[in-house]
Amino acid sequence: MKLQIRQRDRRAVLGLVGAAALYLVFSELVFPRFDRIKEAGARAAEKEEQLMKYRQALQRKGHYTELLQQARKNVAEAESKLIRGDNASVASSELQTVMEDAAKTVSIEFVQKSFLPAKKKDDYFNEITMAVSFDATPNQLTTFLANLRNAPKFVTVRNMQLAPTETPTAPPKKGEFKKIVHVNLTVGAILPIPEKKG
């Protein structure tokens, strides 16, 4: 018995086989490639963003190097204004020189001076103090304090007491009152703690 397929059925079978083949081609080849292309586009955007971050980091690297160099320069400049802390007697001598130079310009002579041993301020710095007493006019005192502020080394006034040397009880017979004050002054200087070798 021979099976005969009519022309219309043959076309239907061929159309079905073609549709199945077309379905297989699209489901196995076209759609996966389209999905990969779509994912690649998303990955390309991520890679582009990551590349921009790397470029910014490279640009900043040079900027950070410049900032570090500037910071080191500023630290070295600031440390040059500190009194050396290698040796307590050298530090005391340097502080005394700063004080005497500031006093010499306004003709102040210290009646009394004393040093206190260095005290630890924190893990990096010590402080040495010098107490002086002297007599001066208010103008001499203010000029002396301005000289200390403008000194080449960093010093700070920790304590100051003023008392008039004479208390007027009556108007002067000639001229003006002697305006002289007795000053007790304590000045401190910051010293870097010497680095331990070894």
C-alpha positions, 0 to 999 in steps of 0.5 A: 500500500502506497501512502500518497501525500497530497500537495496541500499536506506536503506544503503543510509538512514542509511549512511545519518543518521550516517553522521548526527549523526556524524556531531552532535557529532563533532559539539556539543561535539568534537569541543567545547571541542577542543576549550576549551582545546585550550583556556585553553592552552592559559590561562595556558600560561597567568597564568604561566606568571602571576605566574612568575611575582608574584614570582619575586615580592615576591623575590624583596619584600625581596630585597626591605626590605634590600634596605630600611634598608640600606637606613635608616642606611645610612640616620641615619649615614649621619644625625649623621654628622649634627649638631643638630638643636633642639636649636640654642644656642646648634647648635652655641656651637657645630659649635664653638667647631668644629671650635676651635678643628680644629684651636687648632691642628695648633695653630690658635687663632681667633681674632674675631668670630660671628654667624649669625642666622639660615637661612632656606635652604629648608623644611628639613634643616636650615643653621647656619654660623660662621664668624672668622678672624685670622692670620696664615701661609699658611701651618697653613691655609691649615692644618686648612681647612683639619681639617675642612674637616675631622671634625666629623660634616659636615661643609662647607666653605661659604666664605674666604678672604686672605690678606697678613699682610705685603707687602714686599718693600725690601728684608729682611736683615736676613732670609726669609719674614714673610709669614703670611696672615690675613684670614676672613672665613665664615663657614656654617653647615647644621641643620635638622629642628626639627620635630613638635610634635603633 
